[in-house]
């Protein structure tokens, strides 16, 4: 029997990177997966692979920055499968630049996705998890949630917020048997860096990580699966995970 048989897991940002790998990893452990993201075509490819491997999955097109859509995502999962055992808040953006450049639209986008989107989905999931008497919320933060570098001030601000929100949730939901895990990856081979518009930052990013072997999405999915498959008495609160050769 797989460790997550009978469990229902919702994964946001599932169309690529860590979210995609996590959806596949949780399905491989027996979970029924609700894969959510904006890009419907990519979700269809993912669901095809999971179903082809014998897994159970549905895809839901969802923009987590829309509170109504985020709530409907959780409601859809409960309606389809009767419960929501795991929520992986993975959707995120990393638009690095010096604050003095005034890229305020990018600031808003990062807070909308990384913080408010997480809160919208979590808010709805808590209600379901309380009714069923258990649950697990896994929030994807970053090394940037612990350390601040030049050009990363706003992004780090969103990830420090994720860490603070996660610890607040942990304390608030102890008596409801709802576990909280925050996962803080270092450099991972995903689309995140490709969205940076500041060319100076792009070059610095290549200089920092171009000579080391960075992590793959499957590495982070493995950490998430580890936390999700622990006995209910065990709450893995925090996982900091870096490439072996990443200094900070």
Backbone bond lengths (Angstrom), bond angles and torsions (degrees), N, CA, C in turn:
res aa  C-N    CA-C-N  psi(-1)  N-CA   C-N-CA  omega(-1)  CA-C   N-CA-C  phi
1 X - - - 1.472 - - 1.525 109.90 -
2 X 1.336 116.09 127.70 1.466 120.36 178.47 1.523 110.02 -68.04
3 X 1.312 115.86 153.14 1.464 121.00 -172.05 1.521 113.85 -66.76
4 X 1.326 117.83 -23.96 1.469 120.42 -177.19 1.527 112.57 -112.89
5 X 1.318 117.32 20.04 1.471 120.58 175.97 1.523 109.87 -56.17
6 X 1.319 116.06 132.92 1.460 120.99 179.13 1.508 114.84 85.36
7 X 1.334 117.68 -7.97 1.456 121.78 -179.87 1.532 110.62 -91.08
8 X 1.321 115.66 149.59 1.470 122.19 177.10 1.522 108.29 -116.09
9 X 1.328 116.17 125.51 1.464 121.55 -176.68 1.519 110.50 -121.15
10 X 1.323 116.31 128.51 1.463 122.69 174.07 1.523 108.01 -101.87
11 X 1.333 116.69 129.24 1.460 121.46 -179.34 1.521 108.65 -125.13
12 X 1.337 117.34 119.79 1.467 120.40 176.81 1.530 109.77 -91.45
13 X 1.327 115.09 159.38 1.461 119.35 -177.13 1.518 111.32 62.01
14 X 1.339 116.56 38.54 1.464 120.93 -170.95 1.524 113.88 -88.26
15 X 1.320 118.48 2.78 1.466 119.79 -175.32 1.525 112.86 -82.61
16 X 1.329 118.30 -9.03 1.466 120.39 179.75 1.523 109.72 -163.09
17 X 1.320 115.31 171.20 1.459 122.18 169.00 1.512 115.08 56.55
18 X 1.336 114.75 -136.62 1.467 121.31 -175.27 1.523 111.44 -61.65
19 X 1.319 117.49 -40.40 1.459 120.56 -179.01 1.510 112.62 -63.24
20 X 1.327 115.72 -43.79 1.465 121.02 178.40 1.525 110.47 -62.07
21 X 1.327 116.47 -48.34 1.465 120.77 -179.81 1.523 111.55 -63.55
22 X 1.333 117.03 -36.65 1.461 121.16 -179.76 1.521 111.27 -68.06
23 X 1.326 116.55 -42.21 1.469 119.74 177.46 1.524 110.41 -57.54
24 X 1.328 116.99 -43.09 1.463 120.61 179.90 1.529 111.63 -68.53
25 X 1.336 116.07 -40.41 1.469 119.77 -178.53 1.524 111.66 -66.52
26 X 1.328 117.46 -43.04 1.461 120.56 -180.00 1.523 110.98 -67.36
27 X 1.330 116.16 -38.81 1.467 119.91 177.17 1.528 110.55 -63.08
28 X 1.338 116.00 -38.47 1.466 120.10 179.57 1.525 111.77 -64.80
29 X 1.339 116.42 -24.50 1.476 120.92 176.90 1.520 112.06 -90.16
30 X 1.334 116.58 6.64 1.457 119.90 173.32 1.517 115.76 103.40
31 X 1.331 118.09 -5.76 1.466 120.12 -179.07 1.529 110.88 -71.13
32 X 1.310 115.53 145.76 1.459 121.15 165.80 1.523 106.67 -82.20
33 X 1.321 117.16 124.72 1.459 121.36 -171.12 1.525 111.39 -108.52
34 X 1.319 115.32 134.53 1.457 122.67 170.11 1.520 105.74 -108.27
35 X 1.323 115.96 105.69 1.462 122.20 -174.59 1.526 109.29 -95.94
36 X 1.323 116.10 122.01 1.465 120.65 -173.99 1.521 111.23 -123.11
37 X 1.325 115.85 140.06 1.464 122.34 175.49 1.522 107.44 -174.02
38 X 1.326 115.44 176.63 1.470 119.20 179.16 1.522 112.61 -83.04
39 X 1.342 117.91 -29.91 1.466 121.23 -171.97 1.524 110.74 -90.33
40 X 1.321 115.16 99.01 1.461 121.17 -172.56 1.530 112.04 -64.72
41 X 1.328 116.82 -38.02 1.467 119.72 -177.92 1.532 110.77 -63.15
42 X 1.347 115.98 -42.23 1.467 119.46 178.70 1.525 111.01 -66.17
43 X 1.328 116.55 -36.51 1.467 119.86 177.53 1.519 111.30 -63.81
44 X 1.336 116.69 -37.88 1.458 119.92 179.70 1.530 111.15 -64.56
45 X 1.334 115.96 -38.21 1.468 119.74 176.89 1.532 110.55 -63.13
46 X 1.330 115.45 -42.09 1.467 120.52 -179.93 1.523 111.05 -64.24
47 X 1.323 116.79 -47.49 1.466 119.25 -178.22 1.523 110.95 -63.83
48 X 1.331 116.40 -34.39 1.455 120.05 177.07 1.524 111.80 -62.26
49 X 1.332 116.73 -41.71 1.467 120.27 179.40 1.527 111.55 -67.28
50 X 1.339 115.97 -43.23 1.470 119.52 -179.08 1.527 110.20 -64.92
51 X 1.319 117.13 -45.12 1.471 120.40 179.50 1.524 110.59 -65.00
52 X 1.344 116.25 -36.55 1.459 120.43 178.48 1.518 112.93 -64.41
53 X 1.343 115.89 -23.06 1.468 120.96 178.07 1.522 111.82 -95.78
54 X 1.335 115.64 6.84 1.464 119.56 176.92 1.519 114.56 91.84
55 X 1.339 117.61 8.72 1.458 120.98 -178.58 1.515 113.20 -87.22
56 X 1.326 114.75 165.83 1.479 121.44 176.98 1.515 108.21 -106.98
57 X 1.328 117.03 129.57 1.459 120.73 -175.28 1.520 110.47 -160.03
58 X 1.315 115.62 146.64 1.461 121.21 164.84 1.527 106.96 -130.55
59 X 1.317 115.96 155.12 1.462 120.29 176.56 1.515 109.40 -111.71
60 X 1.338 115.11 144.58 1.466 121.20 178.50 1.530 107.90 -132.33
61 X 1.309 116.07 119.07 1.460 119.64 175.48 1.521 108.00 -71.67
62 X 1.323 116.60 123.74 1.459 119.91 -172.15 1.522 110.91 -154.75
63 X 1.310 116.01 133.33 1.460 122.85 170.34 1.524 106.69 -104.52
64 X 1.323 116.83 107.77 1.466 120.07 -173.51 1.526 112.90 -66.45
65 X 1.335 118.19 -15.85 1.466 119.46 178.24 1.522 111.69 -74.38
66 X 1.323 117.20 -10.85 1.461 122.94 174.32 1.525 106.87 -95.24
67 X 1.319 116.74 110.57 1.469 120.45 -173.96 1.521 111.92 -57.00
68 X 1.318 116.47 -40.39 1.463 120.14 -178.79 1.531 110.47 -64.51
69 X 1.332 117.01 -43.50 1.462 120.15 179.00 1.535 111.39 -64.25
70 X 1.334 116.20 -40.45 1.469 119.79 179.45 1.529 110.49 -63.19
71 X 1.328 116.80 -42.03 1.464 120.18 177.84 1.527 111.11 -65.76
72 X 1.342 116.26 -41.16 1.463 120.38 -179.41 1.529 111.39 -64.90
73 X 1.337 116.65 -31.79 1.462 120.71 176.68 1.524 110.64 -58.71
74 X 1.315 116.40 -49.38 1.472 120.66 -179.09 1.525 110.11 -67.25
75 X 1.317 116.64 -40.46 1.462 120.69 179.16 1.524 111.08 -62.72
76 X 1.335 115.26 -39.41 1.480 119.36 178.88 1.526 110.39 -63.31
77 X 1.319 116.85 -43.16 1.464 120.59 179.06 1.525 110.72 -59.78
78 X 1.328 116.47 -44.75 1.466 119.41 -179.63 1.527 111.23 -67.30
79 X 1.322 116.88 -40.58 1.467 120.16 179.96 1.523 111.80 -63.73
80 X 1.338 115.60 -40.60 1.470 120.24 -176.72 1.533 111.96 -73.90
81 X 1.334 116.40 -39.10 1.466 119.67 -168.39 1.522 114.16 -124.93
82 X 1.335 117.51 -3.39 1.458 120.41 172.64 1.512 116.24 87.16
83 X 1.362 117.07 -5.71 1.455 118.91 -177.12 1.531 109.20 -166.63
84 X 1.329 115.62 168.14 1.470 122.92 170.78 1.528 105.77 -137.45
85 X 1.314 116.43 108.41 1.459 120.82 -177.13 1.528 112.69 -91.94
86 X 1.330 116.13 -35.26 1.463 121.43 -175.50 1.527 108.90 -133.86
87 X 1.323 116.01 132.19 1.466 121.51 170.38 1.512 107.61 -120.65
88 X 1.328 116.69 120.54 1.461 121.51 175.01 1.526 107.83 -104.98
89 X 1.327 116.00 105.78 1.466 121.96 178.00 1.529 108.36 -84.00
90 X 1.329 114.95 89.07 1.455 120.66 -174.50 1.524 113.60 -106.06
91 X 1.324 118.39 -24.93 1.471 120.61 -176.38 1.530 110.11 -54.12
92 X 1.324 116.32 130.85 1.465 119.17 -178.09 1.511 112.04 -165.31
93 X 1.321 115.97 159.00 1.460 122.43 175.27 1.525 108.86 -134.37
94 X 1.349 115.77 148.89 1.461 122.20 -179.04 1.527 107.79 -131.92
95 X 1.313 116.19 96.55 1.464 121.89 -177.11 1.524 108.28 -112.22
96 X 1.325 115.59 85.16 1.459 121.22 -173.03 1.524 111.57 -79.06
97 X 1.325 115.84 140.17 1.463 122.61 173.39 1.522 108.03 -173.07
98 X 1.318 115.70 161.15 1.455 118.64 173.39 1.525 109.12 -67.51
99 X 1.313 115.84 140.70 1.465 120.36 -177.76 1.520 110.73 -60.43
100 X 1.330 116.56 -33.86 1.480 120.52 -177.57 1.525 112.57 -62.85
101 X 1.321 117.71 -15.97 1.470 119.77 179.26 1.523 111.89 -76.40
102 X 1.321 116.73 -11.90 1.464 120.49 170.47 1.512 115.63 65.89
103 X 1.330 117.66 34.85 1.469 120.40 -179.07 1.530 109.60 -81.67
104 X 1.308 114.98 67.82 1.463 120.43 -169.31 1.521 113.02 -65.88
105 X 1.327 118.17 -30.41 1.456 120.00 177.74 1.536 109.81 -64.48
106 X 1.324 116.11 -37.24 1.457 119.99 177.48 1.528 111.10 -70.65
107 X 1.318 117.84 -35.24 1.475 120.23 174.99 1.523 109.56 -58.55
108 X 1.348 115.11 -48.08 1.464 119.77 -178.08 1.528 111.09 -62.70
109 X 1.329 115.58 -41.05 1.466 119.30 179.78 1.521 111.17 -60.84
110 X 1.332 117.22 -43.00 1.464 119.76 -179.68 1.518 111.62 -65.22
111 X 1.313 117.83 -43.46 1.468 119.14 179.10 1.525 110.99 -68.64
112 X 1.347 117.04 -37.43 1.463 120.24 179.64 1.526 111.25 -61.74
113 X 1.333 117.01 -45.85 1.469 120.46 -176.67 1.523 111.11 -80.94
114 X 1.331 116.34 -53.97 1.465 121.13 -168.96 1.519 113.40 -71.95
115 X 1.333 116.48 -30.73 1.470 119.85 -175.69 1.528 111.35 -111.17
116 X 1.330 117.06 -60.11 1.466 119.22 -175.27 1.521 111.74 -68.16
117 X 1.335 117.73 -40.09 1.462 119.50 177.62 1.512 111.68 -59.86
118 X 1.319 116.28 -41.85 1.466 121.70 175.88 1.527 110.67 -59.86
119 X 1.315 116.30 -45.15 1.462 120.17 -178.26 1.524 112.30 -66.20
120 X 1.335 116.99 -39.55 1.469 119.79 -178.88 1.528 110.77 -62.17
121 X 1.331 116.63 -48.23 1.466 119.61 -179.54 1.527 110.75 -66.56
122 X 1.326 116.34 -40.04 1.467 120.83 -179.33 1.519 111.39 -63.90
123 X 1.308 116.46 -42.59 1.460 122.20 -179.54 1.527 110.84 -54.62
124 X 1.340 115.22 -47.06 1.465 119.16 -179.46 1.531 111.26 -70.31
125 X 1.327 116.59 -38.73 1.465 119.81 -177.67 1.525 112.00 -66.34
126 X 1.313 116.95 -36.52 1.463 120.13 -179.20 1.527 110.92 -57.63
127 X 1.322 116.49 -41.17 1.466 119.85 -177.85 1.531 110.56 -62.86
128 X 1.329 116.01 -41.77 1.467 120.02 178.72 1.525 110.48 -66.65
129 X 1.322 116.54 -46.24 1.465 121.29 -176.85 1.526 111.42 -64.74
130 X 1.318 116.99 -36.29 1.470 119.41 176.88 1.523 111.10 -64.05
131 X 1.327 116.41 -41.32 1.464 120.02 -179.67 1.522 111.00 -63.69
132 X 1.320 117.39 -37.11 1.471 119.66 -176.77 1.528 112.88 -89.78
133 X 1.342 116.18 -7.52 1.460 120.61 173.13 1.515 115.92 84.90
134 X 1.340 117.71 11.09 1.466 121.06 178.70 1.513 109.44 -171.81
135 X 1.335 116.05 162.14 1.458 121.10 176.82 1.514 110.54 172.25
136 X 1.314 115.52 172.96 1.455 121.58 -177.35 1.525 108.62 -146.79
137 X 1.316 116.45 121.12 1.461 122.50 177.75 1.524 108.09 -110.47
138 X 1.325 116.38 123.30 1.460 122.44 -177.79 1.522 108.08 -116.45
139 X 1.319 116.42 114.74 1.462 122.16 -176.82 1.523 110.52 -104.60
140 X 1.332 116.25 128.10 1.455 120.56 179.70 1.524 109.03 -89.79
141 X 1.311 115.54 111.70 1.456 122.48 177.10 1.528 107.78 -103.60
142 X 1.321 118.17 -132.68 1.458 121.76 -175.48 1.522 108.96 -171.84
143 X 1.339 116.34 160.06 1.461 119.59 166.18 1.526 109.59 -53.29
144 X 1.340 116.07 -30.71 1.464 120.95 178.35 1.523 112.48 -66.15
145 X 1.321 117.19 -10.00 1.459 120.49 172.93 1.511 112.45 -82.03
146 X 1.327 116.61 -2.65 1.467 122.37 177.21 1.522 112.10 -119.56
147 X 1.337 116.50 -30.79 1.461 121.40 -174.42 1.520 109.69 -128.71
148 X 1.322 116.16 143.60 1.465 121.12 178.65 1.522 108.83 -115.18
149 X 1.339 114.70 132.66 1.455 121.00 176.16 1.521 109.47 -120.66
150 X 1.335 118.06 158.62 1.464 119.75 173.47 1.530 109.61 -54.58
151 X 1.290 117.21 139.59 1.475 127.88 -176.61 1.526 112.34 79.84
152 X 1.345 117.31 -7.38 1.460 119.35 -178.32 1.512 113.93 -110.58
153 X 1.313 118.13 11.76 1.457 120.40 -173.68 1.516 114.34 -58.16
154 X 1.322 116.96 -47.54 1.467 119.75 -176.85 1.529 110.22 -74.02
155 X 1.328 116.62 -44.08 1.462 119.87 177.72 1.530 110.24 -58.82
156 X 1.326 116.32 -47.28 1.461 119.84 176.62 1.519 110.97 -58.81
157 X 1.322 116.94 -38.51 1.458 120.41 177.71 1.509 111.96 -56.79
158 X 1.344 116.76 -40.68 1.468 119.47 179.10 1.524 110.63 -68.50
159 X 1.318 117.33 -36.54 1.465 120.01 -176.91 1.533 111.74 -79.18
160 X 1.333 117.57 -32.35 1.469 119.06 170.70 1.522 108.89 -61.93
161 X 1.324 116.12 -37.86 1.468 120.07 177.72 1.527 110.63 -62.83
162 X 1.322 117.20 -42.35 1.465 120.57 177.71 1.528 110.67 -59.21
163 X 1.338 116.35 -43.08 1.467 119.53 179.43 1.523 111.42 -63.88
164 X 1.327 116.62 -43.08 1.467 120.34 -179.97 1.524 111.20 -65.89
165 X 1.321 116.47 -43.46 1.465 121.05 178.46 1.525 110.01 -61.32
166 X 1.325 115.96 -41.87 1.476 120.32 -178.63 1.521 111.53 -62.63
167 X 1.338 116.49 -43.41 1.468 119.36 179.28 1.527 110.87 -68.05
168 X 1.325 116.87 -37.48 1.465 119.49 175.42 1.523 111.57 -61.52
169 X 1.325 116.05 -44.68 1.465 120.76 178.05 1.527 111.16 -61.82
170 X 1.325 116.71 -42.15 1.467 120.19 -178.96 1.517 110.64 -55.82
171 X 1.341 115.53 -45.92 1.459 119.68 -177.77 1.526 111.87 -72.62
172 X 1.333 116.49 -37.02 1.464 120.12 -177.96 1.525 112.65 -69.44
173 X 1.338 116.95 -29.84 1.464 120.45 -169.34 1.527 114.05 -108.93
174 X 1.329 116.93 9.65 1.464 120.58 179.80 1.529 112.30 -53.61
175 X 1.309 115.87 -48.07 1.462 119.77 -174.87 1.524 112.78 -73.52
176 X 1.320 116.29 -11.70 1.470 120.69 179.34 1.523 112.02 -94.78
177 X 1.349 116.47 3.38 1.460 121.22 178.79 1.533 111.97 62.84
178 X 1.334 115.43 32.57 1.470 121.12 177.79 1.524 108.30 -107.40
179 X 1.324 115.43 118.60 1.457 120.66 -177.35 1.534 110.79 -88.22
180 X 1.319 115.46 149.83 1.460 121.73 178.44 1.523 108.68 -127.00
181 X 1.329 115.60 130.33 1.465 121.48 175.68 1.521 108.82 -128.00
182 X 1.314 116.73 135.52 1.459 120.55 172.18 1.528 107.54 -115.14
183 X 1.329 115.86 129.74 1.464 122.44 -179.39 1.526 108.27 -112.32
184 X 1.343 115.73 127.96 1.468 121.05 -173.02 1.530 110.22 -120.23
185 X 1.328 118.02 86.91 1.460 119.64 -179.37 1.528 112.67 -78.02
186 X 1.337 114.20 150.70 1.452 120.67 165.46 1.515 108.61 -85.44
187 X 1.330 117.24 -143.47 1.460 121.44 -174.89 1.529 111.25 -69.08
188 X 1.340 115.34 126.36 1.460 122.63 -179.84 1.528 108.42 -130.12
189 X 1.318 116.76 145.26 1.456 122.43 178.64 1.526 109.11 -75.86
190 X 1.343 116.86 88.07 1.465 122.14 178.62 1.524 108.99 -136.14
191 X 1.335 115.10 -175.16 1.461 120.73 179.32 1.529 113.34 -78.99
192 X 1.322 117.67 -9.48 1.463 120.53 -171.50 1.525 113.19 -50.35
193 X 1.333 116.29 -52.50 1.459 120.25 -174.76 1.522 112.21 -67.22
194 X 1.332 117.78 -24.35 1.468 120.83 -177.41 1.523 112.41 -70.21
195 X 1.317 117.41 -13.71 1.465 121.02 -179.19 1.532 112.76 -91.17
196 X 1.318 117.52 -5.86 1.471 120.89 179.85 1.522 109.29 -68.70
197 X 1.323 116.78 129.69 1.472 120.96 -177.18 1.528 112.53 -99.39
198 X 1.323 117.86 -13.97 1.462 122.17 -178.79 1.535 108.48 -83.52
199 X 1.331 116.91 108.40 1.474 121.12 -173.83 1.521 111.74 -62.63
200 X 1.322 117.03 -34.26 1.468 120.95 177.36 1.528 110.94 -59.23
201 X 1.317 115.59 -41.46 1.462 120.90 179.36 1.528 110.71 -69.86
202 X 1.322 116.44 -39.22 1.466 120.52 178.61 1.529 110.38 -57.07
203 X 1.311 115.81 -45.12 1.464 120.00 -179.43 1.532 111.74 -66.66
204 X 1.335 117.09 -38.84 1.462 121.51 177.95 1.526 110.14 -65.05
205 X 1.322 116.05 -39.41 1.459 121.04 179.45 1.528 110.08 -62.21
206 X 1.328 116.11 -43.52 1.471 120.31 177.82 1.524 110.82 -63.60
207 X 1.331 116.70 -38.55 1.459 120.20 -179.93 1.528 111.07 -65.53
208 X 1.343 116.65 -41.13 1.468 121.01 -177.98 1.518 112.55 -67.91
209 X 1.329 116.28 -41.25 1.464 119.21 -168.57 1.529 114.20 -115.60
210 X 1.322 117.00 -3.57 1.460 119.40 -175.51 1.512 114.69 -66.19
211 X 1.324 117.17 -22.89 1.474 119.77 -175.27 1.525 112.98 -104.64
212 X 1.328 118.26 4.91 1.465 119.69 179.00 1.522 110.38 -120.96
213 X 1.311 114.95 159.23 1.468 119.50 176.12 1.523 108.58 -86.01
214 X 1.339 115.68 110.11 1.462 119.06 -179.41 1.527 109.98 -85.91
215 X 1.321 115.80 170.27 1.458 120.81 -175.32 1.521 111.57 -76.94
216 X 1.322 114.90 160.41 1.454 122.88 174.75 1.535 109.27 -103.56
217 X 1.336 117.20 155.20 1.470 119.19 179.37 1.530 113.04 -52.86
218 X 1.333 116.66 -34.20 1.468 120.51 -179.03 1.533 111.59 -63.30
219 X 1.332 116.68 -28.32 1.466 119.63 178.46 1.526 110.70 -65.58
220 X 1.324 116.23 -41.27 1.472 120.25 179.68 1.528 109.88 -73.89
221 X 1.324 116.39 -38.06 1.470 119.59 176.92 1.520 110.73 -59.43
222 X 1.336 116.44 -35.09 1.464 119.99 177.58 1.515 111.82 -64.54
223 X 1.344 116.45 -39.72 1.467 120.53 178.30 1.528 110.72 -66.77
224 X 1.318 116.27 -40.79 1.467 120.88 178.60 1.528 110.25 -63.32
225 X 1.324 115.55 -43.90 1.467 120.22 180.00 1.523 111.23 -64.57
226 X 1.331 116.54 -38.39 1.466 120.38 176.02 1.532 110.43 -56.38
227 X 1.340 116.57 -49.78 1.464 120.32 -179.04 1.527 111.27 -63.18
228 X 1.329 115.48 -40.27 1.468 120.18 -175.00 1.519 113.22 -72.42
229 X 1.330 117.47 -21.57 1.469 120.25 -175.63 1.525 113.84 -100.52
230 X 1.326 116.82 8.06 1.467 119.44 176.28 1.533 110.35 -73.22
231 X 1.336 117.56 154.13 1.468 119.94 175.54 1.531 110.72 -57.54
232 X 1.324 116.59 153.69 1.470 120.18 -176.43 1.525 112.58 -58.34
233 X 1.309 117.72 -24.49 1.464 120.07 -179.99 1.522 111.89 -74.72
234 X 1.335 117.26 -11.33 1.473 122.39 -175.54 1.525 109.54 -108.85
235 X 1.333 115.79 122.86 1.465 121.03 176.22 1.525 108.59 -116.12
236 X 1.322 116.00 108.80 1.461 121.25 176.49 1.532 106.19 -82.16
237 X 1.311 116.64 103.63 1.462 120.11 -170.98 1.517 114.08 -76.95
238 X 1.346 116.85 -34.33 1.462 118.89 -171.56 1.530 110.27 -151.97
239 X 1.327 115.82 134.09 1.463 121.60 175.18 1.529 108.16 -128.79
240 X 1.331 116.29 114.67 1.471 122.55 174.21 1.516 107.00 -101.23
241 X 1.325 117.69 122.93 1.463 120.67 -172.56 1.529 109.96 -139.32
242 X 1.337 114.73 120.52 1.466 120.86 -176.74 1.535 110.16 -123.68
243 X 1.353 116.77 159.15 1.461 119.02 165.50 1.533 108.82 -59.13
244 X 1.314 115.96 147.67 1.461 120.25 -176.94 1.537 111.77 -54.48
245 X 1.314 117.70 -36.97 1.459 121.28 -174.30 1.535 113.90 -101.05
246 X 1.332 117.62 10.27 1.478 119.20 175.14 1.509 109.52 -81.57
247 X 1.328 115.64 122.28 1.464 119.81 -175.06 1.525 112.40 -73.64
248 X 1.326 117.90 -43.64 1.467 120.87 -176.93 1.510 110.91 -156.47
